[in-house]
Amino acid sequence: MNESTFTWISSNVFRKDSNELFGSSISHKIITIGTVRILFIGLTVDGTGSYIRYINQTSLVSYVQEFLKSFSNNTYDVLVAITHLDLQIDTALASKIPQIDLILGGHEHENYYYLRGTKYTPIYKADANAFTVYIHRCAFNLDTKQFRVYSNLASITSDIPDEKQTAIVANHWFNLGIQGFQALGYEPLAIVSCLPPGLELDGRSESVRSFTTELTALICESMLSFTASNGTVIGIINGGTVRIDDVLRETISQYDILRTLPFGNGVVAISVPGVLLAQVLTYGISLKGNGMFLAYTRIETSDGGKTWLFNGTDISKSGLNYSVATTSYIRDYTQLNNTNVITLYDTNITQTRSLMEYLKIKYPPC
């Protein structure tokens, strides 16, 4: 953030112990085009950083309503909210704050277009990883003060030629990334695995946040393999830990795995009471479309998560504890953060490295 030369607009993220905005951010910006004044605000989803303070999503609508009272009616002509929020919060903002003319959002990793509120405020989100972009053409009638948006969702494919200067900048940052991975002990271009013909590892966002895919199952199995000496029998991860938003096929490099699992979440083995584990799983699979949707292996449900069976036994009624392989993130930021959960092994191995080593054995490099 300190290295960037552009402006950061952040209206609801503050320094931990004060009312000062975080970093170099500003709470809003007014840009004038001709005589039209456009007010931009920036709103961010709740996070887990201990070094910042958020106005969280449950309080965000009322916060923005109060925040906008600091602007007189003659301050701006158009209000644009740049957001990284759950879609339901974007919808609430559009429905309850009619001053907002346009919401440009993110977070879900899938394209959306909705009209909400009494003014039919448009909400736009494009796909993650620049698979698509929205092109917005905006018009403001100086006489009627009406604002209109004409939009097109455009696919970004190899058919679009590189812009020379942009390609130079992109390659510069790509090479810096490779050097950074090498400094961490990775060899990004090294081949990890050659998948059998027909095997596809689905890492698309809409898939990993909705059901257990071949890829998320393999990640769970890799953690189980790594913690086998701790007697782990069930593997769990959250779909949002997978970031590649693509399907892996054939030859897999370290860079493919780094793109798949870029977070440094450590692998842990924990002992969990069956009744608590059932609750965590039931809630986790109810979060379809959310990054906290849970993928799992070696346990099953045939009734949509009401009952969880391990070796045919309902874990909520067994009275037993189960050894689970998961990540430190899941342990710390779900209901597993519980005094009845015991950490058996807190490894210094990331899920990224765990998957690399597992694939080398299961599907050796060719």
N, C-alpha and C positions, 0 to 999 in steps of 0.2 A: 504493500500500500504506500509506504514512504517513497518507493522508487518510481511510482507512476507519475506521469505528467498530466493526466486528465483529472477531471473533477469527480469526486465521490459524493453522491447525494444519499444520505442515510438519515431518515427522520426518527427512527425508533431504536437506535443502538447507541449506548452511552458507555463512558468509562465506568469501571466497576464501582468506584466509591464517590462518584460525583455526577452532576448533571451535564457535564461536558460531553459533547459528541465524541465518539470513538475516533482515534487517529486524526487524519486530516480531513475527515468528512465534513460536509455542510448539511444543514437540515433541509434546504430547498434551494432552488435556483429559478430565477425568472429570465427567460430568453425572449427578446423582442425581435420579431420578424416583421419588417415594415412598421405598422402601428399595432400589431397584434402581440399581446403579452401572454406568454405561455409559462405557467407555473409548474415546475416539476417537483414531486416529492418521491422519496425512496423508502420502501417498507420491506423488512426482512423477517423471514420465518424464525421461530425460536431456535436457539442453538444450545450447545453444551459447554461453550467456552467459559472458564471461571474468571477470565480477565475482562469480561464485558457484562453490561446489564442491558437486558431487552425490555421493551414494552411488549409483552407476549401477545399471542394471537387472540386469546380470550378477552383481552382488554383493548385490542387494537382499534376497533371501530370507535369506541368512545374517546380514545386518545386522539385519533385523527380528527374527530369532530371538534374537540377542544383546540387542537393545534391550528385548525383552519380559522378559528375565531380571531387569531392574531393578524389575519389579513383583512383589510377593509374591502368592501365590495368593488372598489375602483382599483384594486391592486393588480388584478390579472383578468384576462379574458377567457383563457382555457386552462383547465387543470388536468395534468397528466400524472397518474400514479405509476411509477416503475416499481414493480413488486417481485418478490420471491417468496410467495406464500402458498398455502394450500388453496385449492380452487374454491372451496367453500368460504374461505375468508375473503378472497377476491369478490365472490358473489355477494357477501354481506356488505362489503365496502360499497359496491355499486348500488345495492338495494337501499342502503341506509344513509348514504352521503351523496345526495343528488348533485352537489357541486362538482364531483368528479366527472370529467368528460370522456376519459379514455384510460383503460388499465392495460399496461404492457407487462405481462407476467412471465413466470417461469415455474420451476420446482417439480412439476409432474413429469417432465421429460417427454411429453406427448403434446401434439398440437390440439388446441381448443379454440373455439370461437363461440362466445355466448353474448347475448344481450340481456341485461338485467336492470332492474330498478324502474322507477317511473319515467325516466328519460331514455330507457333502453340503452344504458351505458355499455359500450362494447368492451369485452374482455378478450384479449388475444394471448395465446401462448404457442410458440413454435416447438418443433422437436429438438431433442438434445443433440449435442455433438454436431451441430450445423448440418443435419440431414435435410432440414428445411429452414427457410427463413420467411418471415412475414415482411412484405413490402407494403408500407402504409403511405397512402397519399391523402393528405389532410387539407380540408378547405374550411375557411371561416368567413361567413358573410358579415361584412362590416356594418351593414344596415340592420339586419335582423338579429345579429349576434349568434347565429346558429353555427354549430360546429359539425362537420361531417368527416367521416373516414371512409376511404375507398381502399380496400386491402386485397392482396393476392398472396397466397401461400405458395412459395416457389421451392422446388426441390433442388438441392445442391448435388450435382453429379459430376462425373469426370468429363461430361460433354461441355462443361463450362470451362473455358480456357483460364489459366492462371493470369492474374494481373501481375506484371513483372515485379514491381516494387513490393507488393504484398507478399509474393512468393519468397522474395529475399528475406523479408522480416520473419515470415513464418519458419523458414528453414533455419534461420539464426536461432530462434527459440527452440526449435526441435533439436538442434545439435547441442544446445546448452542442456536440454533435458537429458539427452543421451549421456552427456558428460556427468551430469548429476547422478544418474543411475549407476554409472561406472564407479563413481566415488563411494557409493553405498555398497559396492561389492557385486553388483549385477553386471552381466554381459548381455545387454538388450538384444543383440542380433543373434545370440547363440540359440540353437534349436533345442527345445525342451522335449518335444513329443511329435510323433506322426500319428494322427488319428486314423483309425480304420476307415475304408471307403463307406460312405453313407452315414457315418456318425457325425452329428452336428451338435455343438455345444451352444445352446441358445442363451445368449446374454442380453437379449433385447430388454429394455426397461419395462415394457408392458408385460413381458413374460415373467421376468424374475420377481416382479412385484405382484404377481397374481397366482402363480403355482410353482411347484418345485420342478425345475428343468433338469436336463442332463448335466448342465454346467453347475447349478447350485447343489445338486446331489453329489457331484464329484468334489466340490469344495468341502461339503460336510464329511464325505468319506476320507478326504485327505487329512482333516483334523482328527478324525477317529483313528486313522493309521498312526498319526504322530503321537497320540496320547494313549495308544493301546496298552502301554505298561501301567496306566492308571485305571484300567478296566472300563474305559468309556464304552457305552453301548448305543448311545443316541447322539446324532449330530444336528446342530441347529445354526443357521445364520439368518441374517435379515437381507431381503432382496436388494435394499438400497446400497449394500456394500459392493455390489457388482455395477461397474460404471461403463463398461465397454459399449453397451447399447448396440450390439451387433452379434452375428453368429460366427463362432470359430469353427473352421473346417481344416482338414488335411494337416499341413505343417504348422506347428505352434512354436513361436519363439518366446524368449523371456519377455520381450517387449509386449507381446500379446497378453501375457499374464499380468504384467505391470499395468497395462491399460484396463485390464479386467478388474484387478484388485489393487487400486493405487493407495488405499489407506493402510497405515501401519498398524492395524489392529492385531494384537497378539493372540495366539491360540491359548486357550485355558481349558483345564479339566475341572469340572465342578460336580459336587454331589447335591442332588435336588430332591426334596420330598415329592413323591408321585402326585399328590393332590395339587401342589403348587405348579409342577411342571405341566400338568393338564390345563390349568388355568392360563398359563403363559402361552401354550400352544393354541388354545382356543381363541384367545384374544389376538394372537399373532396372525392367524390365518383369516381373521375377520377384517384385516386391514388391507384388503385387495386394492392395488393401485398406489399404496403407500410404501415408502422406503423401509418401514418397520414391519412389512409383511414377512412372516417367518417361513423359510424353507427348511425341510427336515429330512432325515433318513433313519431307517431301521425302527420306525414307529409308524403306526397307521391309524387312520380313522375312516369309518365307512358311513358316518352319519353327519358329515359336515363339521366335525370338530366337537360334537357333544361328548363323544367317548373316544379315548385314546388307548390303543392296545399295544402292549409290548409282549411278544411271544404269546399272544392270545389273552393276556390279562389286562384288565382295566386298571391303568396305573393310578387313577384317583382313588381306587378302593383297595389297592394292594397293601398299603401301609409301609411300603418300601421306599428307600431312596434310590435314585438312578444316577449313574455317572454319565455326565453329558460333556461332549466336546463342543465348544463354541468359541466366541471371541470375547475379549475383555470388554468390548463395546456392548455386546448383548448382556453380559453379566452385570455391567454397571448401570445400564440405562433402560432396563426393563424391570418387571416384577421379580426378576432373579436377584436384584439388589435387595436381598432379604437376609436377616440374621440366621434363618434356617438353611441357607445355602452355604455350603463349605467349599472353598477353593482347594482342590487336591493338587493342582500343578499350574503355576503361573509361568508360562514359558517365555523365552526371549525370542521366539520364532513367530514371524508374522504369518497371517493366512496366505499372503502372496507366496512366500517361500515354501510354505507347507504344500500348496497346490503344485508348485513347480516340481518339488521332489516326488510327489505322488504320481504325477503324470509321467515322469521319467521312467518309473517302474511299471505302471499300468500300460502305458502306450509308449514304448521306448522310441527315441529319435531314430530316424531312418538314415 
